[in-house]
Amino acid sequence: MKWLLFIILGWSFAEATWGWTYHYSNNTMTWSKARKWCQEHFTDMVAIQNQTENDYIVSILPNRTNSPYYWIGLTKEHINETWKWVGNNSTWVGEHSWAENEPNNNHITEFCVEIYINSGQNRGKWNDEKCAKNKSPVCYKAQCNDSSCVKGSCWETLNSTACLCTDGYEGDKCQTAVQCPPLPQPSNGNYSCSKEGQIFNSTCHFKCHLGFFMIGSSAVTCAANGHWTGPRPVCTSYKQALLAVAGCGALCSFFCICFCCIRHRKKKKRAQDRSVLKLVLHREPEDATSPPSDVNGGTSGNSLAP
């Protein structure tokens, strides 16, 4: 029944994969009408992303001896423009995708591309052609939709569909929030979280019991990497805090006294050294001006006659 419906409507189902599906029509039409037909029945005209996909499409399309040409979604609007694929504006063109001496823009306005599907040497090769010519369209239907990925974007490639999860989510459909390790119950306190299971983006608030106060942040949040933000707070009793402060104060006082004593001793020693130096400098001039003493221990006087 399905194949009968395809034949009546004039189009055929090529092959389904785990990713998108490829389709073609047995009717021929201009490039613009071909794309419109693809958009009405499927997603869009096929946009080939690599040589592997090109070869795959060639393998599933039927050979034609008469008019073995299919429109593909590669086009441009002006002669000096770069070839672009419909839908994603990709500019991928394989090294050996074009047929020999193509693209040649033989008729000046050859701004659309066809692919050869026959048994000749040009099988699977591309050729630029006038967009007004009639060819069979090759279309694709995307398997991704709004419900494919819960918290992420759906990514389709040949024979595969995958969800690219946003930060903080995981799973084949990005349906599971990242979970942080369980928080231990704090001593002398408790906590409550905004979400069950302590999952991504949940915030847990800590509270201390009566007679205790909190040291540190009162809230932590489960981050996208599965770790809690910041260190856990600590609940401390006022008595312990006062003892700690007193101990710290006593220790500070001790070090302050020691420092002051050492500083005082150094200051006193410097003062003594300055006094000694001053005394020495004061005595040296007196020694230099005093009369020389007698060699024999007497004082100078009149000499005796012989």
Legacy VTK file of the C-alpha trace (Angstrom):
# vtk DataFile Version 3.0
C-alpha trace
ASCII
DATASET POLYDATA
POINTS 306 float
0.000 0.000 0.000
2.839 2.372 0.880
4.675 1.793 -2.419
1.408 2.124 -4.360
0.843 5.517 -2.734
4.386 6.589 -3.625
3.875 5.649 -7.295
0.516 7.438 -7.518
1.979 10.641 -6.061
4.973 10.434 -8.389
7.667 10.236 -5.751
9.685 7.508 -4.124
11.228 6.725 -0.784
14.912 6.007 -1.223
16.060 4.663 2.135
15.726 5.312 5.852
18.614 5.515 8.277
18.939 6.211 11.986
19.528 9.822 10.943
17.653 11.626 8.193
15.939 9.875 5.284
16.530 10.459 1.567
13.790 10.754 -1.043
13.496 11.459 -4.743
10.796 12.074 -7.332
10.185 10.241 -10.599
8.890 13.483 -12.073
11.183 16.168 -13.490
10.933 19.861 -12.744
13.001 23.039 -12.583
15.403 23.530 -9.688
13.150 26.065 -7.937
10.087 23.830 -8.243
12.169 20.866 -7.149
13.166 22.593 -3.947
9.612 23.694 -3.274
8.437 20.115 -3.802
11.032 18.862 -1.310
9.977 21.447 1.278
6.295 20.590 0.869
6.730 16.818 1.217
9.898 16.494 3.321
12.367 18.941 4.878
14.387 20.370 1.989
16.485 19.528 -1.022
19.460 17.394 -0.045
22.520 19.263 1.261
25.523 16.938 1.007
28.075 17.429 3.776
30.932 15.142 2.774
32.079 12.567 0.229
30.799 9.676 2.331
27.268 11.039 2.175
27.629 11.725 -1.551
28.646 8.112 -2.181
25.804 6.856 -0.008
23.200 8.842 -1.944
24.610 7.562 -5.227
24.334 3.988 -3.957
20.621 4.243 -3.099
19.344 6.211 -6.115
18.256 4.102 -9.125
20.403 4.142 -12.276
18.862 5.819 -15.287
19.960 5.364 -18.873
17.723 8.129 -20.125
18.149 11.475 -18.347
20.244 10.180 -15.432
20.246 13.571 -13.701
19.014 14.633 -10.245
18.909 18.105 -8.734
20.863 18.583 -5.494
20.800 21.581 -3.163
23.994 23.293 -4.338
23.476 26.682 -5.962
24.547 30.302 -6.312
22.953 33.493 -7.633
25.807 35.207 -9.475
28.772 34.069 -11.510
31.370 35.306 -9.012
29.657 33.874 -5.941
30.764 30.793 -4.023
28.676 27.630 -4.337
26.531 27.134 -1.231
24.249 24.377 0.027
20.643 25.190 0.846
19.601 25.145 4.473
22.988 25.363 6.156
24.906 27.642 3.718
27.821 25.212 3.800
30.455 25.731 1.102
31.785 22.161 1.129
32.842 20.926 -2.298
34.856 17.712 -2.499
38.166 17.457 -4.332
36.743 14.969 -6.848
33.045 15.853 -6.768
32.839 17.645 -10.087
32.826 15.844 -13.416
35.749 16.472 -15.744
35.983 20.120 -16.884
33.131 21.087 -14.551
31.850 23.503 -13.430
32.278 25.382 -16.683
29.268 27.730 -16.669
28.869 26.873 -20.336
25.692 28.890 -20.749
26.708 31.811 -18.515
23.777 31.264 -16.124
24.477 27.713 -14.922
23.866 28.430 -11.242
22.344 25.078 -10.156
23.926 21.643 -9.776
22.885 18.162 -10.856
24.353 14.792 -9.958
24.852 11.961 -12.465
23.370 8.592 -11.524
24.362 6.111 -14.216
26.889 3.357 -14.803
29.376 5.546 -16.688
32.614 7.138 -15.522
30.763 10.215 -14.304
28.600 8.268 -11.890
28.158 10.340 -8.711
29.825 13.404 -10.260
28.393 16.914 -10.331
27.672 19.284 -13.175
26.564 22.917 -13.165
23.376 23.434 -15.146
20.800 26.080 -15.950
18.204 26.170 -13.184
15.318 26.216 -15.689
16.101 22.701 -16.920
13.904 19.813 -15.728
15.510 17.207 -13.460
14.365 14.869 -10.698
14.828 16.284 -7.170
16.655 14.544 -4.341
15.288 15.491 -0.913
15.905 14.647 2.712
13.672 14.476 5.741
15.110 15.375 9.119
14.465 13.037 12.023
15.234 15.706 14.626
12.309 17.650 16.042
11.519 19.763 19.077
11.059 16.707 21.276
14.190 14.839 20.150
16.371 16.363 22.873
14.979 17.543 26.190
17.859 19.856 27.142
20.066 20.113 24.085
20.206 20.332 20.304
19.654 17.458 17.903
22.530 16.711 15.527
22.061 14.499 12.490
24.712 12.813 10.410
24.688 9.885 8.052
23.136 6.877 9.822
23.114 8.578 13.207
21.267 11.067 15.327
22.736 12.489 18.521
21.798 15.041 21.140
24.337 17.708 22.033
23.486 18.447 25.653
23.575 21.874 27.182
25.794 22.360 30.229
24.480 20.550 33.265
22.566 17.788 31.454
23.397 14.301 30.222
21.784 11.160 28.785
20.939 10.026 25.265
18.227 12.709 25.057
19.816 15.143 27.524
16.957 14.299 29.852
18.971 13.898 33.069
20.379 16.759 35.105
23.954 16.336 36.336
23.982 15.261 39.994
26.397 16.519 42.613
27.672 14.233 45.421
25.437 14.140 48.523
26.162 16.840 51.072
26.992 15.568 54.564
24.819 16.813 57.396
26.774 19.638 59.085
27.642 19.362 62.772
25.413 21.572 64.909
23.246 22.545 61.941
21.197 21.428 58.956
20.465 22.397 55.352
17.651 22.410 52.810
17.896 22.341 48.996
15.791 23.991 46.300
15.564 20.790 44.219
15.313 17.135 45.141
18.305 14.939 44.524
20.874 17.744 44.738
21.054 18.108 40.957
22.432 20.770 38.630
21.451 24.326 39.473
19.976 23.371 42.851
21.019 25.547 45.782
21.340 24.290 49.341
21.030 26.716 52.283
22.677 25.967 55.629
21.407 26.931 59.089
23.026 26.524 62.487
21.323 25.351 65.659
20.518 27.759 68.479
23.690 28.838 70.248
25.871 28.398 67.164
26.818 30.753 64.408
28.046 30.115 60.845
31.553 30.558 59.496
31.617 30.689 55.696
28.964 31.045 53.013
25.452 30.000 53.971
24.624 28.538 50.507
26.255 26.305 47.879
25.069 25.531 44.341
25.447 22.390 42.236
27.476 23.416 39.158
27.330 21.985 35.628
30.518 19.953 36.224
28.897 18.026 39.102
30.759 19.838 41.888
29.466 22.124 44.606
30.509 25.760 44.473
32.670 26.914 47.369
33.648 25.204 50.648
31.054 23.948 53.121
30.256 26.318 56.024
30.965 25.381 59.663
28.681 25.911 62.672
30.624 27.022 65.747
29.362 27.727 69.275
29.758 31.210 70.691
31.767 29.798 73.634
34.249 28.142 71.302
34.468 31.318 69.276
35.107 33.439 72.392
37.783 31.018 73.578
39.358 31.095 70.152
39.271 34.883 70.119
40.658 35.031 73.675
43.401 32.598 72.816
44.221 34.491 69.723
44.249 37.747 71.695
46.534 36.293 74.349
48.879 34.949 71.721
48.927 38.287 69.958
49.610 40.061 73.269
52.498 37.707 74.021
54.086 38.295 70.649
53.502 42.023 71.001
55.239 42.117 74.437
58.144 40.070 73.110
58.473 42.348 70.124
58.343 45.459 72.308
60.982 44.083 74.717
63.326 43.200 71.904
62.788 46.575 70.306
63.398 48.336 73.664
66.641 46.429 74.266
67.894 47.235 70.804
67.004 50.889 71.294
68.788 50.979 74.674
71.901 49.340 73.229
72.002 51.836 70.379
71.793 54.684 72.916
74.692 53.223 74.912
76.767 52.832 71.798
76.131 56.449 70.863
77.193 57.613 74.383
80.469 55.710 74.247
81.227 57.017 70.771
80.529 60.589 71.897
82.818 60.230 74.926
85.652 58.901 72.781
85.336 61.708 70.287
85.316 64.291 73.128
88.535 63.014 74.761
90.729 62.859 71.649
91.220 66.684 71.277
92.303 67.064 74.944
94.991 64.429 74.505
96.299 66.215 71.429
96.803 69.686 73.220
98.307 68.500 76.593
102.174 69.206 77.142
104.507 66.239 76.746
105.736 64.736 79.999
109.440 64.418 80.936
111.110 61.338 79.819
112.620 60.815 83.253
109.451 61.564 85.029
110.367 65.194 86.105
108.986 68.543 85.149
110.743 70.952 82.877
112.998 73.621 84.562
116.371 75.398 84.434
119.224 73.103 83.539
122.125 72.811 86.083
125.519 73.964 85.184
128.084 71.306 84.850
LINES 1 307
306 0 1 2 3 4 5 6 7 8 9 10 11 12 13 14 15 16 17 18 19 20 21 22 23 24 25 26 27 28 29 30 31 32 33 34 35 36 37 38 39 40 41 42 43 44 45 46 47 48 49 50 51 52 53 54 55 56 57 58 59 60 61 62 63 64 65 66 67 68 69 70 71 72 73 74 75 76 77 78 79 80 81 82 83 84 85 86 87 88 89 90 91 92 93 94 95 96 97 98 99 100 101 102 103 104 105 106 107 108 109 110 111 112 113 114 115 116 117 118 119 120 121 122 123 124 125 126 127 128 129 130 131 132 133 134 135 136 137 138 139 140 141 142 143 144 145 146 147 148 149 150 151 152 153 154 155 156 157 158 159 160 161 162 163 164 165 166 167 168 169 170 171 172 173 174 175 176 177 178 179 180 181 182 183 184 185 186 187 188 189 190 191 192 193 194 195 196 197 198 199 200 201 202 203 204 205 206 207 208 209 210 211 212 213 214 215 216 217 218 219 220 221 222 223 224 225 226 227 228 229 230 231 232 233 234 235 236 237 238 239 240 241 242 243 244 245 246 247 248 249 250 251 252 253 254 255 256 257 258 259 260 261 262 263 264 265 266 267 268 269 270 271 272 273 274 275 276 277 278 279 280 281 282 283 284 285 286 287 288 289 290 291 292 293 294 295 296 297 298 299 300 301 302 303 304 305
